Amino acid sequence: LSVLMQETPTLFSGVAILAGFVLERTGPEAVPTTQVFMAHGSKDSIVPLETARSGAERLVSKGFHVEFHLDDVEHKVGKGGMRE
């Protein structure tokens, strides 16, 4: 999903990346309109927190609006992330 979103940044109005990461791609060619919500666990041993944060920062640098929510959980979405 993160690849498609970067290659076609006007395809989605919103995307949720839950306990995941962003694969790096070139582009986008167009101005991104996609709102991105990322929820991650601070204790995630599957996808390290730094991997998720660097992906969020990469999207922001490309012009995406990213809301990053962090919960004190492992590889899942916590209660706070679910509420958001």
C-alpha positions in Angstrom: 0.0 0.0 0.0 2.8 2.4 0.8 4.3 1.9 -2.6 1.0 2.5 -4.5 0.3 5.6 -2.4 3.7 7.0 -3.3 3.5 6.2 -7.0 -0.1 7.5 -7.3 -0.5 10.1 -4.5 -3.9 11.2 -5.5 -5.5 7.8 -5.6 -6.5 7.6 -2.0 -7.9 10.3 0.3 -6.7 8.5 3.3 -4.5 5.5 4.3 -3.8 3.8 7.6 -0.5 2.0 8.2 -0.9 -0.1 11.3 2.2 -1.6 13.0 3.9 -1.4 9.6 6.5 0.3 7.6 7.0 2.3 4.4 8.9 1.0 1.4 11.0 3.6 -0.2 10.0 4.7 -3.7 10.9 7.6 -5.9 8.3 10.3 -6.5 5.6 11.3 -6.2 5.3 13.3 -9.4 2.0 14.9 -8.3 1.4 16.8 -5.1 0.2 14.3 -2.5 -3.4 14.7 -1.2 -3.4 11.5 0.8 -3.8 11.8 4.6 -1.8 9.1 6.3 -2.5 7.7 9.8 0.2 5.5 11.3 -0.2 3.6 14.6 2.7 1.8 16.1 3.8 0.1 19.3 6.8 1.4 21.1 7.8 -2.2 22.0 7.3 -3.7 18.6 10.0 -6.3 18.0 8.8 -7.3 14.5 8.9 -3.8 12.9 11.2 -1.6 15.0 9.9 1.8 16.1 12.8 3.6 14.2 11.8 1.8 11.0 8.2 3.1 11.3 9.3 6.6 12.3 11.8 6.9 9.4 9.0 5.9 7.0 6.7 8.5 8.4 9.5 11.1 8.1 10.1 10.0 4.5 6.5 10.5 3.6 6.4 14.0 5.3 9.5 15.0 3.3 7.5 14.0 0.1 4.6 16.3 1.1 2.2 13.8 2.7 0.3 14.8 5.8 1.2 12.1 8.4 -0.3 11.6 11.8 1.8 9.2 13.9 0.3 7.6 17.0 2.5 5.6 19.4 1.2 3.2 22.0 3.1 1.3 24.7 2.4 -2.1 23.1 4.2 -4.7 21.0 3.4 -5.5 17.3 -0.2 -4.4 17.3 -2.4 -1.3 17.6 -3.1 -0.2 21.1 -6.2 1.2 22.6 -5.1 4.8 21.9 -4.4 4.0 18.3 -7.8 2.4 17.9 -9.5 5.5 19.4 -7.6 7.8 17.0 
